């Protein structure tokens, strides 16, 4: 099957603007509520955690639905519209209950973006081109985050903090337009769920879960990514709060610079991680795990804001590797099951649980033990996650390159825009 330049361009644009939309500008929300509306850190932790808690319940059913549906583009359009609505509520009704309600809706729709885009990508380019294309997706994704952070600097500095959320609404509109550029007929929906000849039809997510978790490797991988996100999930919001309290007037600027540095690093790391993944997934992923406790301890011990900002290079390396390798490992583990998107949904549910716990636990640790205590607790969890990965998670890639790279129709990326 030939994939047109228009569809590939649409996929690129979706990834650019999805970067800052899929999490509902959660990082800016925490600093916005702290510095503009003077919320208590524990309340902020609860509100930021709500979407992740909701996503724990919604993620697996949504993943199973993505396996079954051929309306993946429509899902992205609806999800983008709801994110835009949640941003409107945050700006115009900055009280606990309206924002909490908007975060509930956000928690449902944010389960759509990563698995749906990965499924569309696999269905378009095939297995052989999937690692390279995922590296490209992640590179565009991080580039989009970087550009959004630059825009946030100018908007927050020259206009208002609220303007950042209106900018997110424009990004949602761009995703909708870009999604419609992707041609439906160029998506192989069986390939998009990792179905092979003899695979069972996509059925209920309950039956799918039973099959997936009969594989111990799936269980251990899911636990490992959950632990990683307990350690990493609250890191940037806490850093933004720590720096913001030292200079409330420039808090948006400092947070944006943190994001820009990390995302700029990820732009270059993502394609490199995709290339290196052909030689094994686990070793490369281990690097991403080790860097989390290292970064947390540096944040705990150092107070100089310029040093703290520079350490975001470490985040860029670790998150750039994690973003690529985790998707490829999910594809490895789901190959031939026909339940790739259900596996994605289940894994992202584990991620949601990790981020929610990270936000809540670190919020209370900061309240009672200060920011140093919060970062040290994250470093401890990062160490646990790394040890679990080393001792329990196996290499997911097939032993031979030939077996791994079976495909239906590769895409010629030399013709990509």
C-alpha positions in Angstrom: 0.0 0.0 0.0 1.4 3.4 -1.0 1.1 6.2 1.5 0.8 9.7 0.1 2.9 12.7 1.0 -0.3 14.4 2.2 -1.0 11.7 4.8 2.6 11.7 6.0 2.6 15.5 6.2 -0.7 15.3 8.2 0.9 12.8 10.6 3.9 15.1 11.1 1.7 18.1 11.9 -0.5 16.0 14.3 2.7 15.1 16.2 3.9 18.7 16.3 0.7 20.1 17.9 -0.2 17.0 19.9 2.9 17.5 22.0 1.5 20.3 24.2 -2.1 19.3 23.9 -2.2 15.6 25.0 -1.6 16.4 28.7 -3.8 19.4 28.8 -0.9 21.8 29.5 -0.7 20.2 33.0 2.8 21.6 33.7 1.6 25.2 33.2 -1.6 24.5 35.1 0.3 23.7 38.3 2.4 26.9 38.1 -0.6 29.0 37.0 -2.6 27.9 40.0 0.3 28.5 42.4 1.5 31.9 41.2 -1.7 33.5 39.9 -4.4 32.1 42.2 -2.2 31.1 45.2 -3.5 27.6 45.5 -2.1 25.3 48.2 0.5 22.8 46.8 -1.5 19.8 48.0 -4.6 21.1 46.2 -2.5 21.6 43.0 -1.2 18.0 43.4 -4.8 16.7 43.6 -6.0 18.6 40.5 -3.0 17.7 38.4 -3.5 14.1 39.4 -7.2 13.9 38.4 -6.7 13.4 34.7 -4.2 10.6 35.4 -6.5 8.9 37.9 -9.4 9.0 35.4 -7.2 7.8 32.6 -6.4 4.7 34.7 -10.1 3.7 34.4 -10.5 4.8 30.8 -7.2 3.8 29.1 -7.7 0.0 28.7 -11.3 0.3 27.3 -10.2 3.1 25.0 -7.2 1.0 23.8 -9.5 -1.9 23.1 -11.9 0.4 21.3 -9.1 1.7 19.1 -8.3 -2.0 18.1 -11.9 -2.4 17.0 -12.8 1.0 15.4 -12.0 2.2 11.9 -12.8 5.8 12.9 -9.4 6.6 14.5 -9.3 10.0 12.9 -12.7 11.0 14.4 -11.4 10.0 17.8 -8.5 12.5 17.5 -10.9 15.2 16.3 -13.3 14.8 19.3 -10.5 14.5 21.8 -8.9 17.7 20.6 -12.2 19.6 20.8 -12.6 18.5 24.5 -9.1 19.5 25.4 -9.9 23.0 24.0 -13.0 23.2 26.1 -11.1 22.2 29.3 -8.7 25.1 28.6 -11.6 27.5 28.4 -12.9 26.3 31.8 -9.5 26.7 33.4 -9.1 30.3 32.4 -12.7 31.5 33.0 -13.6 29.4 36.1 -10.4 29.1 38.3 -12.1 27.5 41.3 -11.4 24.0 42.5 -14.6 22.3 41.4 -14.9 23.7 37.8 -11.2 22.9 37.2 -11.5 19.5 38.7 -14.5 18.7 36.5 -12.6 19.9 33.4 -9.7 17.6 34.4 -12.0 14.7 34.6 -13.1 15.2 31.0 -9.5 15.7 30.1 -8.5 12.5 31.8 -10.9 10.6 29.4 -9.8 12.1 26.2 -6.0 12.2 26.8 -6.2 8.4 26.7 -6.9 8.7 23.0 -3.8 10.6 21.7 -0.7 8.4 22.1 -2.3 5.0 21.3 -4.4 6.4 18.4 -1.5 8.1 16.8 0.8 5.1 17.2 -1.9 2.9 15.7 -2.4 5.2 12.7 1.3 5.3 12.2 1.7 1.5 12.3 -1.3 1.1 10.0 0.2 3.6 7.5 3.9 2.7 7.3 4.0 -1.0 8.4 6.3 -2.9 10.8 9.5 -2.5 8.9 9.3 1.3 8.9 7.7 1.6 12.3 10.8 2.1 14.4 12.2 4.8 12.1 8.8 6.5 11.8 8.3 6.4 15.6 11.6 8.2 16.0 10.4 10.8 13.5 7.0 11.1 15.3 8.8 11.6 18.7 11.2 14.1 17.1 8.3 16.2 15.7 6.5 15.8 19.0 9.4 17.2 21.0 10.0 19.9 18.4 6.4 20.9 18.8 6.7 21.0 22.6 9.8 23.2 22.2 8.0 25.6 19.9 5.0 25.7 22.2 7.3 26.5 25.2 8.9 29.4 23.2 5.5 30.7 22.4 4.5 30.4 26.1 7.5 32.5 27.1 6.3 35.4 24.9 2.6 34.9 25.7 3.2 34.7 29.5 5.7 37.6 29.5 4.0 40.1 27.2 0.3 39.1 27.4 -0.8 36.9 30.4 -0.6 33.5 31.8 -4.2 32.9 30.6 -2.9 33.5 27.1 -1.0 30.2 27.3 -4.2 28.3 27.6 -5.8 30.1 24.6 -2.7 29.2 22.6 -3.4 25.6 23.5 -6.9 26.0 22.0 -5.3 27.1 18.7 -3.1 24.0 18.8 -6.2 21.8 19.2 -7.7 23.4 16.1 -4.5 22.7 14.2 -4.6 19.0 15.2 -8.2 18.7 13.9 -7.1 20.1 10.5 -4.0 18.0 10.3 -5.9 14.8 11.2 -8.3 15.4 8.3 -5.2 15.6 5.9 -4.6 11.9 6.7 -6.4 9.8 4.1 -8.6 7.1 5.7 -8.0 4.6 2.9 -4.3 4.7 3.6 -4.6 3.2 7.1 -4.5 -0.6 7.3 -6.6 -1.1 10.5 -5.6 -4.8 10.9 -2.0 -3.9 10.8 -2.7 -1.0 13.1 -3.6 -3.5 15.9 -0.7 -5.8 15.1 -2.9 -8.5 13.7 -1.4 -11.3 11.6 -3.0 -14.1 9.7 -4.7 -16.3 12.3 -5.0 -13.5 14.9 -8.3 -13.4 16.8 -10.7 -10.6 16.0 -10.6 -7.6 18.2 -13.1 -8.4 21.0 -13.8 -7.0 24.5 -11.0 -5.5 26.4 -11.6 -7.9 29.3 -10.9 -11.0 27.2 -8.0 -9.2 25.6 -6.5 -8.4 29.0 -6.7 -12.0 30.0 -4.7 -13.0 26.9 -2.1 -10.2 27.3 -1.4 -10.7 30.9 -1.0 -14.4 30.5 2.3 -13.3 29.2 4.6 -12.5 32.2 6.8 -10.3 30.1 3.8 -8.0 29.4 3.1 -7.8 33.2 6.6 -7.0 34.1 7.0 -4.3 31.4 3.8 -2.7 32.5 4.9 -2.6 36.1 8.3 -1.1 35.1 6.9 1.8 33.2 4.5 2.5 36.1 7.4 2.7 38.5 9.3 4.9 36.2 6.4 7.4 36.0 6.0 7.4 39.8 9.6 8.7 39.9 9.4 11.0 36.9 5.8 12.2 36.7 6.0 15.1 39.2 9.6 16.1 38.5 9.0 19.0 36.1 6.0 20.4 37.9 8.0 20.4 41.2 10.9 22.0 39.5 8.6 24.7 38.0 7.2 25.4 41.5 10.7 25.5 43.1 12.0 28.0 40.6 8.8 29.9 40.4 8.7 30.6 44.2 12.2 32.2 43.9 10.9 34.7 41.3 7.2 34.8 40.9 7.3 37.5 38.2 9.5 35.4 35.9 8.2 31.9 36.8 6.6 31.3 33.3 9.8 32.3 31.6 12.0 29.9 33.7 9.5 27.0 33.3 9.4 27.6 29.6 13.2 27.6 29.3 13.3 24.3 31.2 10.9 22.8 28.7 12.7 24.2 25.7 16.1 22.7 26.9 14.6 19.3 27.5 12.6 19.2 24.3 15.4 20.5 22.2 17.5 17.6 23.5 14.7 15.1 22.8 14.5 16.2 19.2 17.9 14.9 18.5 17.8 11.9 21.0 14.5 10.4 19.6 15.8 9.4 16.1 19.1 8.2 17.6 17.2 6.0 20.1 15.1 4.6 17.2 18.3 3.8 15.3 20.0 2.2 18.3 16.8 0.2 19.1 17.6 -2.2 16.3 20.4 -3.6 18.5 18.2 -4.2 21.5 15.6 -2.3 23.5 16.3 -3.0 27.2 19.9 -1.7 27.4 18.9 1.6 25.9 15.8 1.9 28.1 18.0 1.2 31.2 19.8 4.5 30.5 16.5 6.4 30.7 15.7 4.7 34.0 19.1 5.5 35.6 18.9 9.2 34.7 15.7 9.7 36.7 17.2 9.3 40.2 20.3 11.2 39.1 18.2 14.2 38.1 16.0 14.1 41.2 19.0 14.2 43.5 20.5 17.1 41.6 17.2 19.0 42.0 17.1 18.2 45.7 20.7 19.3 46.5 21.1 22.4 44.3 19.2 25.6 44.6 20.8 27.8 41.9 18.0 28.3 39.3 20.4 28.4 36.4 22.0 25.1 37.3 18.5 23.6 37.8 17.5 24.7 34.4 20.7 23.4 32.8 20.0 19.9 34.3 17.0 19.6 31.9 19.4 18.3 29.4 19.3 15.1 31.5 15.6 15.0 31.2 15.8 15.4 27.5 18.1 12.4 27.1 16.1 10.2 29.4 12.6 11.1 28.2 13.8 11.1 24.5 14.9 7.5 24.9 11.9 6.4 27.0 9.4 7.9 24.5 10.7 5.9 21.6 11.8 2.6 23.2 8.6 2.1 25.3 6.4 2.3 22.1 8.7 -0.1 20.3 8.6 -2.6 23.2 4.8 -2.4 23.2 4.8 -3.3 19.5 7.2 -6.1 20.2 5.1 -7.6 23.0 1.9 -7.1 21.1 3.0 -8.6 17.8 0.7 -11.2 16.4 -1.9 -10.7 19.1 -4.1 -8.2 17.3 -4.3 -6.3 20.5 -1.5 -3.8 20.2 -3.7 -0.8 21.1 -5.2 -2.6 24.1 -1.7 -3.2 25.2 -0.9 0.4 24.7 -4.0 1.3 26.7 -3.1 -0.9 29.6 0.5 0.4 29.6 -0.7 4.0 29.6 -3.1 3.2 32.4 0.0 2.1 34.4 1.7 5.3 33.4 -1.4 7.3 34.5 -1.4 5.5 37.9 2.3 6.3 38.2 1.9 10.0 37.4 -1.1 10.4 39.7 0.8 8.8 42.6 3.8 10.9 41.8 1.8 14.1 41.9 -0.1 13.3 45.1 2.8 11.8 47.0 5.3 14.5 46.0 2.8 17.2 46.8 2.4 16.0 50.4 6.1 15.4 50.7 6.8 19.0 49.7 4.1 20.3 52.1 5.7 18.5 55.1 9.4 18.2 54.2 10.0 20.9 51.6 11.1 20.5 48.0 14.3 18.7 48.9 12.2 16.0 50.6 9.9 15.8 47.5 12.8 15.3 45.1 14.6 12.7 47.4 11.4 10.6 47.5 11.3 10.7 43.7 14.9 9.6 43.5 14.2 6.6 45.8 11.3 5.5 43.5 13.6 6.0 40.5 16.1 3.6 42.0 13.4 1.0 42.7 12.2 1.3 39.1 15.7 0.8 37.7 16.3 -2.3 39.8 13.0 -3.7 38.7 13.8 -3.2 35.1 17.2 -4.8 35.4 16.0 -7.9 37.2 12.6 -8.6 35.8 12.1 -7.1 32.4 13.4 -9.1 29.4 14.6 -7.9 26.0 11.5 -7.7 23.8 13.1 -7.6 20.4 13.1 -10.9 18.5 16.5 -12.6 18.3 17.0 -12.1 14.6 16.6 -8.9 12.6 14.8 -10.9 9.9 12.1 -12.1 12.2 11.6 -8.7 13.6 11.3 -6.8 10.4 8.6 -8.8 8.6 6.3 -6.2 7.0 3.7 -5.7 4.4 4.7 -2.6 2.6 7.5 -0.3 3.8 7.3 3.4 3.2 10.0 5.3 1.3 11.0 8.0 3.8 13.2 9.7 1.3 9.9 11.0 -0.2 8.6 12.3 3.1 8.1 16.0 3.5 
